[in-house]
Amino acid sequence: MHCSSLGEFEQGRPVIEALKKDYPNYPIVISLFSPSGFEVRKNYPGADKIIYLPLDTPQHAKKLVDIINPALVVWVKYEYWFNYLFELKKREIPVLLISGIFRPSQPFFKWYGNAWKKMLHSFHHLFVQNEHSVTLLARINLNKNITLSGDTRFDRVIDVAEKTEDIPGITTFINNHPTLVAGSTWEDDEAELVHYTRTRNKYKFIIAPHEISEIHLKELKNIFKNSIFYSDLMKQHKYGSDCNVLIIDSIGLLSKLYRYATVTYVGGGFNSSGIHNTLEAAVYGKPVIFGPEYEKFDEAKALIKNGAAFSIDNALTLENKLDELFNDNILLEQASDFARKYVYSNKGATQKIMNYIIANRLLIN
């Protein structure tokens, strides 16, 4: 399985774990491109080997396929590597794309996109997230070997939410106060939150930044005046700390932290790349707030349409929306209810993919 980065790894993880369960005799190799994704998941126990995917050259592709000799290759969402896909097609090794999503702006659908179209023809089958992707692929004569499966991220966040255990110190830190959990925040997100944390002492705030370098953590400690690092909270056993801001200075907690929120904020919405994973928060039945860059994300648009998510473009609109949610119990309950229902109504992509693998005997027990 190839995953671009950590987000795609989490997207592919339900399929990896289903394959591990149904086909335990097959070793599993996961490749990543992003150093951040590799560093976080290099010790993931569900794989037999986790590697960086070597640069996309004919020589690298031939050598790596020779070494691994895969029975099945799974590509998660996007990031298409021509030489690897060509080598796999030449050897008639089945390659699946899972949780694929397509937009008119992509080169597949441009006049100069012939090489890109060839890459799509290298896939044995494409599992896509939405009807719009099916329609776009049909325009370039790729209307066969496509399944509208939905997004495996729904299966992943449900699995995490249903297995979640308590995080030490969090409940006592919150101490029954209304709480905002802000996850995967960037500098622009954090700047929007500062004034609110300073003027709403009756609330608690938990901030899990996207970047946890020593320099950035020091900056956060400086701008969020009444704050404490999670590591210090644990060392000093200040679970009932007078601080109203808790800065998470470790990785791996965010998807479990959202359950403690009254309202959530998901970062990335002030960057051109867009917001991070809103489903991690919505699965717990929590309203979600994020910045203006969300148009690439169907789940964000669906949550907004149904009143479970809200986009803001500056600190004032953020503060108004937070005040509204914290003080209007009916609005809060309605948003929370739809958020949870939306996630659970979209589960099942992993099973559709597994059904295809089993029915087409792509792996043999």
DRENDO-1510 file (C-alpha; in Angstrom, 1 decimal, always signed):
<recs>
REC; n; res; u; v; w
REC; 1; MET; +0.0; +0.0; +0.0 .
REC; 2; HIS; +1.3; +3.4; -1.0 .
REC; 3; CYS; +0.3; +6.5; +1.1 .
REC; 4; SER; +1.4; +10.0; +0.4 .
REC; 5; SER; +1.5; +11.1; +4.0 .
REC; 6; LEU; +0.0; +10.5; +7.4 .
REC; 7; GLY; -3.6; +11.4; +6.4 .
REC; 8; GLU; -3.6; +8.9; +3.5 .
REC; 9; PHE; -2.1; +6.3; +5.8 .
REC; 10; GLU; -5.0; +6.7; +8.2 .
REC; 11; GLN; -7.3; +6.5; +5.2 .
REC; 12; GLY; -5.8; +3.3; +4.1 .
REC; 13; ARG; -5.4; +1.8; +7.5 .
REC; 14; PRO; -8.9; +0.2; +7.7 .
REC; 15; VAL; -8.2; -1.8; +4.5 .
REC; 16; ILE; -4.7; -2.8; +5.8 .
REC; 17; GLU; -6.3; -4.2; +8.9 .
REC; 18; ALA; -9.1; -5.9; +7.1 .
REC; 19; LEU; -6.5; -7.6; +4.8 .
REC; 20; LYS; -4.4; -8.6; +7.8 .
REC; 21; LYS; -7.4; -10.2; +9.3 .
REC; 22; ASP; -8.7; -12.0; +6.2 .
REC; 23; TYR; -5.3; -12.9; +4.6 .
REC; 24; PRO; -2.9; -13.4; +7.6 .
REC; 25; ASN; -0.4; -15.3; +5.5 .
REC; 26; TYR; +0.4; -12.3; +3.2 .
REC; 27; PRO; +3.2; -10.0; +4.4 .
REC; 28; ILE; +2.2; -6.3; +4.2 .
REC; 29; VAL; +4.5; -3.5; +3.0 .
REC; 30; ILE; +3.5; +0.1; +3.3 .
REC; 31; SER; +5.4; +2.9; +1.5 .
REC; 32; LEU; +5.2; +6.6; +2.3 .
REC; 33; PHE; +6.5; +9.7; +0.6 .
REC; 34; SER; +6.2; +12.3; +3.4 .
REC; 35; PRO; +8.9; +12.3; +6.1 .
REC; 36; SER; +6.3; +13.4; +8.7 .
REC; 37; GLY; +4.1; +10.5; +7.8 .
REC; 38; PHE; +7.0; +8.0; +7.9 .
REC; 39; GLU; +8.3; +9.2; +11.2 .
REC; 40; VAL; +4.9; +8.9; +12.9 .
REC; 41; ARG; +4.0; +5.5; +11.6 .
REC; 42; LYS; +7.4; +3.8; +11.0 .
REC; 43; ASN; +6.7; +1.4; +13.9 .
REC; 44; TYR; +3.1; +0.6; +13.0 .
REC; 45; PRO; +2.6; -3.1; +14.0 .
REC; 46; GLY; +0.1; -3.8; +11.3 .
REC; 47; ALA; +2.7; -3.9; +8.6 .
REC; 48; ASP; +5.7; -6.2; +8.1 .
REC; 49; LYS; +7.8; -3.4; +6.5 .
REC; 50; ILE; +7.3; +0.4; +6.2 .
REC; 51; ILE; +9.5; +2.2; +3.7 .
REC; 52; TYR; +10.0; +5.4; +1.8 .
REC; 53; LEU; +8.9; +5.0; -1.8 .
REC; 54; PRO; +12.1; +5.6; -3.8 .
REC; 55; LEU; +12.0; +8.3; -6.4 .
REC; 56; ASP; +10.0; +7.5; -9.5 .
REC; 57; THR; +12.5; +6.2; -12.1 .
REC; 58; PRO; +12.2; +3.2; -14.3 .
REC; 59; GLN; +15.2; +1.6; -12.5 .
REC; 60; HIS; +13.8; +2.2; -9.0 .
REC; 61; ALA; +10.4; +0.9; -10.1 .
REC; 62; LYS; +11.8; -2.3; -11.6 .
REC; 63; LYS; +14.1; -3.0; -8.6 .
REC; 64; LEU; +11.4; -2.4; -5.9 .
REC; 65; VAL; +8.8; -4.5; -7.7 .
REC; 66; ASP; +11.5; -7.3; -8.1 .
REC; 67; ILE; +12.2; -7.1; -4.3 .
REC; 68; ILE; +8.7; -7.0; -3.0 .
REC; 69; ASN; +7.0; -9.1; -5.8 .
REC; 70; PRO; +3.5; -8.0; -4.7 .
REC; 71; ALA; +0.4; -10.0; -5.2 .
REC; 72; LEU; -1.7; -6.9; -4.8 .
REC; 73; VAL; -0.9; -3.2; -4.7 .
REC; 74; VAL; -3.2; -0.6; -3.1 .
REC; 75; TRP; -2.8; +3.2; -3.9 .
REC; 76; VAL; -4.6; +5.6; -1.4 .
REC; 77; LYS; -6.5; +8.6; -2.8 .
REC; 78; TYR; -3.9; +10.2; -5.1 .
REC; 79; GLU; -0.2; +10.9; -5.8 .
REC; 80; TYR; +0.3; +9.0; -9.0 .
REC; 81; TRP; +3.8; +7.7; -9.8 .
REC; 82; PHE; +4.1; +6.9; -13.5 .
REC; 83; ASN; +7.0; +4.5; -13.6 .
REC; 84; TYR; +5.8; +2.4; -10.7 .
REC; 85; LEU; +2.3; +2.2; -12.2 .
REC; 86; PHE; +3.6; +1.3; -15.6 .
REC; 87; GLU; +5.9; -1.4; -14.2 .
REC; 88; LEU; +3.0; -3.0; -12.2 .
REC; 89; LYS; +0.7; -2.9; -15.3 .
REC; 90; LYS; +3.5; -4.5; -17.5 .
REC; 91; ARG; +3.7; -7.4; -15.0 .
REC; 92; GLU; -0.1; -7.6; -14.7 .
REC; 93; ILE; +0.0; -7.1; -11.0 .
REC; 94; PRO; -3.5; -5.9; -9.8 .
REC; 95; VAL; -3.4; -2.3; -8.5 .
REC; 96; LEU; -6.4; -0.7; -6.7 .
REC; 97; LEU; -7.0; +2.9; -6.1 .
REC; 98; ILE; -9.1; +3.4; -2.9 .
REC; 99; SER; -10.9; +6.6; -1.7 .
REC; 100; GLY; -10.0; +8.3; -5.0 .
REC; 101; ILE; -11.4; +11.7; -5.6 .
REC; 102; PHE; -11.2; +13.7; -8.9 .
REC; 103; ARG; -11.7; +17.3; -9.8 .
REC; 104; PRO; -11.9; +19.1; -13.2 .
REC; 105; SER; -8.7; +21.0; -12.4 .
REC; 106; GLN; -6.6; +17.9; -12.4 .
REC; 107; PRO; -4.4; +17.1; -15.5 .
REC; 108; PHE; -6.3; +13.9; -16.3 .
REC; 109; PHE; -9.1; +16.1; -17.7 .
REC; 110; LYS; -6.9; +18.6; -19.6 .
REC; 111; TRP; -5.9; +18.6; -23.3 .
REC; 112; TYR; -2.3; +17.9; -22.3 .
REC; 113; GLY; -3.2; +15.0; -19.9 .
REC; 114; ASN; -2.5; +11.9; -22.0 .
REC; 115; ALA; +0.3; +10.7; -19.8 .
REC; 116; TRP; -1.8; +11.2; -16.8 .
REC; 117; LYS; -4.7; +9.2; -18.4 .
REC; 118; LYS; -2.3; +6.4; -19.0 .
REC; 119; MET; -1.6; +6.2; -15.3 .
REC; 120; LEU; -5.3; +5.8; -14.6 .
REC; 121; HIS; -5.5; +3.0; -17.1 .
REC; 122; SER; -2.8; +1.2; -15.0 .
REC; 123; PHE; -5.3; +0.6; -12.2 .
REC; 124; HIS; -7.1; -2.7; -12.1 .
REC; 125; HIS; -10.0; -1.0; -10.4 .
REC; 126; LEU; -10.8; +2.5; -9.0 .
REC; 127; PHE; -12.8; +3.0; -5.8 .
REC; 128; VAL; -14.0; +6.6; -5.7 .
REC; 129; GLN; -15.6; +8.8; -3.0 .
REC; 130; ASN; -18.3; +10.6; -4.9 .
REC; 131; GLU; -20.6; +10.7; -8.0 .
REC; 132; HIS; -18.8; +13.7; -9.4 .
REC; 133; SER; -15.6; +11.6; -9.7 .
REC; 134; VAL; -17.5; +8.9; -11.5 .
REC; 135; THR; -18.9; +11.5; -14.0 .
REC; 136; LEU; -15.4; +13.0; -14.6 .
REC; 137; LEU; -13.8; +9.6; -15.3 .
REC; 138; ALA; -16.6; +8.7; -17.7 .
REC; 139; ARG; -15.7; +11.8; -19.8 .
REC; 140; ILE; -12.3; +10.3; -20.5 .
REC; 141; ASN; -13.7; +6.8; -21.2 .
REC; 142; LEU; -12.9; +5.4; -17.8 .
REC; 143; ASN; -16.5; +4.3; -17.0 .
REC; 144; LYS; -15.6; +0.7; -16.5 .
REC; 145; ASN; -13.8; -0.8; -13.5 .
REC; 146; ILE; -15.1; +2.0; -11.2 .
REC; 147; THR; -17.0; +1.6; -7.9 .
REC; 148; LEU; -18.6; +4.4; -6.0 .
REC; 149; SER; -17.4; +3.1; -2.6 .
REC; 150; GLY; -17.3; +6.3; -0.4 .
REC; 151; ASP; -14.4; +7.2; +1.8 .
REC; 152; THR; -12.5; +4.8; +4.1 .
REC; 153; ARG; -11.8; +7.6; +6.5 .
REC; 154; PHE; -15.4; +7.2; +7.9 .
REC; 155; ASP; -14.6; +3.6; +8.8 .
REC; 156; ARG; -11.3; +4.7; +10.4 .
REC; 157; VAL; -12.7; +7.5; +12.6 .
REC; 158; ILE; -15.6; +5.2; +13.7 .
REC; 159; ASP; -13.1; +2.5; +14.7 .
REC; 160; VAL; -11.0; +5.0; +16.7 .
REC; 161; ALA; -14.0; +6.6; +18.4 .
REC; 162; GLU; -15.4; +3.2; +19.5 .
REC; 163; LYS; -12.1; +2.0; +20.9 .
REC; 164; THR; -11.1; +5.2; +22.7 .
REC; 165; GLU; -9.8; +5.1; +26.2 .
REC; 166; ASP; -9.4; +8.0; +28.6 .
REC; 167; ILE; -6.4; +10.3; +28.2 .
REC; 168; PRO; -4.8; +10.8; +31.6 .
REC; 169; GLY; -5.4; +14.3; +33.1 .
REC; 170; ILE; -7.8; +15.7; +30.5 .
REC; 171; THR; -11.1; +15.2; +32.4 .
REC; 172; THR; -9.6; +16.8; +35.6 .
REC; 173; PHE; -8.1; +19.7; +33.6 .
REC; 174; ILE; -11.4; +20.5; +32.0 .
REC; 175; ASN; -13.2; +20.2; +35.4 .
REC; 176; ASN; -16.7; +20.4; +33.9 .
REC; 177; HIS; -16.0; +23.6; +32.0 .
REC; 178; PRO; -17.3; +24.1; +28.4 .
REC; 179; THR; -14.3; +23.2; +26.3 .
REC; 180; LEU; -12.9; +24.0; +22.8 .
REC; 181; VAL; -10.6; +21.4; +21.4 .
REC; 182; ALA; -8.6; +22.9; +18.5 .
REC; 183; GLY; -6.7; +20.3; +16.4 .
REC; 184; SER; -4.0; +20.5; +13.7 .
REC; 185; THR; -3.7; +24.2; +14.1 .
REC; 186; TRP; -1.4; +26.4; +12.0 .
REC; 187; GLU; -0.1; +29.8; +12.9 .
REC; 188; ASP; -3.1; +31.6; +11.3 .
REC; 189; ASP; -5.5; +29.4; +13.2 .
REC; 190; GLU; -3.8; +30.1; +16.5 .
REC; 191; ALA; -3.8; +33.8; +15.9 .
REC; 192; GLU; -7.5; +33.8; +15.5 .
REC; 193; LEU; -8.0; +32.0; +18.8 .
REC; 194; VAL; -5.7; +34.1; +21.0 .
REC; 195; HIS; -8.1; +36.9; +22.0 .
REC; 196; TYR; -10.9; +34.5; +22.7 .
REC; 197; THR; -8.8; +32.4; +25.1 .
REC; 198; ARG; -7.8; +35.6; +27.0 .
REC; 199; THR; -11.3; +36.9; +27.4 .
REC; 200; ARG; -13.3; +33.8; +28.2 .
REC; 201; ASN; -11.9; +32.5; +31.4 .
REC; 202; LYS; -15.0; +30.4; +32.1 .
REC; 203; TYR; -14.0; +28.1; +29.3 .
REC; 204; LYS; -11.2; +25.6; +28.8 .
REC; 205; PHE; -9.1; +25.3; +25.6 .
REC; 206; ILE; -7.1; +22.4; +24.4 .
REC; 207; ILE; -4.8; +23.2; +21.4 .
REC; 208; ALA; -3.1; +20.4; +19.5 .
REC; 209; PRO; -0.9; +22.2; +16.9 .
REC; 210; HIS; +0.1; +20.7; +13.6 .
REC; 211; GLU; +3.7; +21.5; +14.2 .
REC; 212; ILE; +5.3; +20.6; +17.5 .
REC; 213; SER; +8.8; +21.8; +17.0 .
REC; 214; GLU; +10.5; +23.3; +20.1 .
REC; 215; ILE; +10.5; +26.8; +18.5 .
REC; 216; HIS; +6.8; +26.7; +17.7 .
REC; 217; LEU; +5.8; +25.3; +21.1 .
REC; 218; LYS; +7.7; +28.2; +22.7 .
REC; 219; GLU; +5.8; +30.7; +20.5 .
REC; 220; LEU; +2.5; +29.1; +21.5 .
REC; 221; LYS; +3.4; +29.3; +25.2 .
REC; 222; ASN; +4.2; +33.0; +24.7 .
REC; 223; ILE; +1.0; +34.0; +22.9 .
REC; 224; PHE; -1.4; +31.8; +25.0 .
REC; 225; LYS; -0.5; +33.5; +28.4 .
REC; 226; ASN; -2.5; +31.3; +30.8 .
REC; 227; SER; -1.3; +28.0; +29.4 .
REC; 228; ILE; +0.4; +24.8; +30.3 .
REC; 229; PHE; +2.0; +22.0; +28.2 .
REC; 230; TYR; +0.5; +18.6; +28.5 .
REC; 231; SER; +3.9; +17.1; +29.3 .
REC; 232; ASP; +4.2; +19.6; +32.2 .
REC; 233; LEU; +0.6; +18.8; +33.3 .
REC; 234; MET; +1.5; +15.2; +33.6 .
REC; 235; LYS; +4.9; +15.7; +35.3 .
REC; 236; GLN; +3.6; +18.2; +37.9 .
REC; 237; HIS; +0.3; +16.4; +38.4 .
REC; 238; LYS; -1.4; +19.8; +38.0 .
REC; 239; TYR; -4.6; +18.1; +36.7 .
REC; 240; GLY; -6.7; +20.8; +38.2 .
REC; 241; SER; -4.4; +23.6; +36.9 .
REC; 242; ASP; -5.6; +27.2; +37.1 .
REC; 243; CYS; -4.5; +27.6; +33.5 .
REC; 244; ASN; -7.3; +27.7; +31.0 .
REC; 245; VAL; -5.2; +26.6; +27.9 .
REC; 246; LEU; -3.6; +23.2; +27.5 .
REC; 247; ILE; -1.1; +22.9; +24.7 .
REC; 248; ILE; -0.6; +19.3; +23.5 .
REC; 249; ASP; +3.2; +18.9; +22.9 .
REC; 250; SER; +3.1; +15.3; +21.7 .
REC; 251; ILE; +1.7; +13.4; +18.8 .
REC; 252; GLY; -0.9; +10.7; +18.6 .
REC; 253; LEU; -3.6; +12.2; +20.9 .
REC; 254; LEU; -5.7; +14.4; +18.7 .
REC; 255; SER; -8.2; +11.8; +17.4 .
REC; 256; LYS; -8.9; +10.8; +21.0 .
REC; 257; LEU; -9.0; +14.4; +22.3 .
REC; 258; TYR; -12.0; +15.6; +20.3 .
REC; 259; ARG; -14.3; +13.5; +22.5 .
REC; 260; TYR; -13.7; +15.8; +25.4 .
REC; 261; ALA; -14.8; +18.9; +23.5 .
REC; 262; THR; -18.0; +20.9; +23.7 .
REC; 263; VAL; -17.1; +22.5; +20.3 .
REC; 264; THR; -14.2; +21.7; +18.0 .
REC; 265; TYR; -12.0; +23.7; +15.7 .
REC; 266; VAL; -10.0; +22.0; +12.9 .
REC; 267; GLY; -7.0; +23.8; +11.5 .
REC; 268; GLY; -5.6; +24.3; +8.0 .
REC; 269; GLY; -8.5; +26.4; +6.7 .
REC; 270; PHE; -6.3; +29.4; +6.2 .
REC; 271; ASN; -3.8; +27.5; +4.0 .
REC; 272; SER; -4.3; +26.8; +0.3 .
REC; 273; SER; -4.0; +23.1; +0.9 .
REC; 274; GLY; -7.2; +23.3; +3.1 .
REC; 275; ILE; -8.5; +21.9; +6.3 .
REC; 276; HIS; -7.4; +18.8; +8.1 .
REC; 277; ASN; -9.7; +15.9; +9.0 .
REC; 278; THR; -13.1; +17.1; +10.3 .
REC; 279; LEU; -14.4; +13.6; +10.6 .
REC; 280; GLU; -12.2; +12.9; +13.6 .
REC; 281; ALA; -14.2; +15.5; +15.5 .
REC; 282; ALA; -17.6; +14.9; +13.9 .
REC; 283; VAL; -17.6; +11.2; +14.8 .
REC; 284; TYR; -18.0; +12.1; +18.5 .
REC; 285; GLY; -21.0; +14.3; +17.8 .
REC; 286; LYS; -19.2; +17.6; +18.0 .
REC; 287; PRO; -19.8; +20.8; +16.0 .
REC; 288; VAL; -16.8; +21.7; +13.9 .
REC; 289; ILE; -15.5; +25.2; +13.1 .
REC; 290; PHE; -12.8; +25.8; +10.5 .
REC; 291; GLY; -11.3; +28.5; +8.2 .
REC; 292; PRO; -12.4; +29.5; +4.6 .
REC; 293; GLU; -10.4; +27.0; +2.6 .
REC; 294; TYR; -12.6; +23.9; +2.6 .
REC; 295; GLU; -14.1; +23.6; -0.9 .
REC; 296; LYS; -12.0; +20.6; -1.8 .
REC; 297; PHE; -13.6; +18.6; +1.0 .
REC; 298; ASP; -17.1; +17.0; +0.4 .
REC; 299; GLU; -17.5; +16.1; +4.1 .
REC; 300; ALA; -16.9; +19.7; +5.2 .
REC; 301; LYS; -19.5; +21.0; +2.7 .
REC; 302; ALA; -22.0; +18.3; +3.9 .
REC; 303; LEU; -21.5; +19.2; +7.5 .
REC; 304; ILE; -22.0; +22.9; +6.8 .
REC; 305; LYS; -25.1; +22.3; +4.7 .
REC; 306; ASN; -26.7; +20.4; +7.6 .
REC; 307; GLY; -25.7; +22.9; +10.4 .
REC; 308; ALA; -23.0; +20.7; +12.0 .
REC; 309; ALA; -20.0; +22.8; +10.8 .
REC; 310; PHE; -19.3; +26.5; +10.4 .
REC; 311; SER; -16.7; +28.3; +8.3 .
REC; 312; ILE; -15.1; +31.5; +9.7 .
REC; 313; ASP; -12.8; +34.0; +8.0 .
REC; 314; ASN; -11.5; +36.1; +10.9 .
REC; 315; ALA; -11.3; +36.3; +14.7 .
REC; 316; LEU; -14.5; +38.2; +15.1 .
REC; 317; THR; -16.7; +35.7; +13.2 .
REC; 318; LEU; -14.9; +32.9; +15.1 .
REC; 319; GLU; -15.7; +34.5; +18.5 .
REC; 320; ASN; -19.4; +35.1; +17.5 .
REC; 321; LYS; -19.8; +31.5; +16.4 .
REC; 322; LEU; -18.2; +30.1; +19.5 .
REC; 323; ASP; -20.3; +32.3; +21.8 .
REC; 324; GLU; -23.4; +31.2; +19.9 .
REC; 325; LEU; -22.6; +27.5; +20.3 .
REC; 326; PHE; -21.5; +27.7; +23.9 .
REC; 327; ASN; -24.6; +29.6; +24.9 .
REC; 328; ASP; -27.4; +28.1; +22.7 .
REC; 329; ASN; -28.0; +24.5; +23.9 .
REC; 330; ILE; -30.6; +23.8; +21.2 .
REC; 331; LEU; -28.2; +24.8; +18.4 .
REC; 332; LEU; -25.4; +22.8; +20.1 .
REC; 333; GLU; -27.5; +19.7; +20.3 .
REC; 334; GLN; -28.8; +19.9; +16.8 .
REC; 335; ALA; -25.3; +20.4; +15.4 .
REC; 336; SER; -23.9; +17.6; +17.5 .
REC; 337; ASP; -26.7; +15.2; +16.5 .
REC; 338; PHE; -26.2; +15.6; +12.8 .
REC; 339; ALA; -22.4; +15.5; +13.0 .
REC; 340; ARG; -22.5; +12.0; +14.5 .
REC; 341; LYS; -25.3; +10.8; +12.2 .
REC; 342; TYR; -23.5; +12.0; +9.1 .
REC; 343; VAL; -20.4; +10.0; +9.9 .
REC; 344; TYR; -22.1; +6.8; +10.8 .
REC; 345; SER; -24.4; +7.0; +7.7 .
REC; 346; ASN; -21.3; +7.0; +5.5 .
REC; 347; LYS; -19.5; +3.9; +6.9 .
REC; 348; GLY; -18.9; +0.8; +4.8 .
REC; 349; ALA; -16.2; +1.8; +2.1 .
REC; 350; THR; -13.7; -0.8; +3.5 .
REC; 351; GLN; -16.2; -3.6; +3.2 .
REC; 352; LYS; -17.0; -2.7; -0.4 .
REC; 353; ILE; -13.3; -2.9; -1.2 .
REC; 354; MET; -12.8; -6.2; +0.6 .
REC; 355; ASN; -15.9; -7.7; -1.1 .
REC; 356; TYR; -14.3; -6.8; -4.5 .
REC; 357; ILE; -11.0; -8.4; -3.5 .
REC; 358; ILE; -12.7; -11.5; -2.3 .
REC; 359; ALA; -15.1; -11.9; -5.2 .
REC; 360; ASN; -12.3; -11.4; -7.8 .
REC; 361; ARG; -9.9; -13.7; -6.0 .
REC; 362; LEU; -7.1; -11.1; -6.1 .
REC; 363; LEU; -5.7; -12.8; -3.1 .
REC; 364; ILE; -6.0; -16.5; -2.3 .
REC; 365; ASN; -6.0; -17.9; +1.2 .
</recs>
